[in-house]
Amino acid sequence: MDMRLLRLSEVLALVRLGKTTLYQLVKDGDFPAPIKISRRATAWRSEDVSNWVKTREATR
């Protein structure tokens, strides 16, 4: 299991979406929500992002 945490710039590069679109998907429940890693920082679990990408590939 990959326990790596991805920052926003890494997630955007992986999923090829804009920041506004990504946060709208999170708000709508269509993309994994980030976790707080400090008072002012958030990150996404790489496993969650990978699973989201695989789901998208399966629906193509």
C-alpha positions, 0 to 999 in steps of 0.5 A: 500500500502506497502511503505517500501524500500528494500536495495540490500541485502534484494532484493537479499534474496527475489528474490534469484538471484545474484547481477550481475544477478539482475543488468543485469535484471534491465539493460534489463528492466526485473526488477524494477530499484532502486531509489536513496535515498541519494547521495550514496544509492539506494533502491527498492520499496517493492511493485515493487519487490512484483509485480515482484515476483507475475508476475514470479509466474503467469508464472510458 
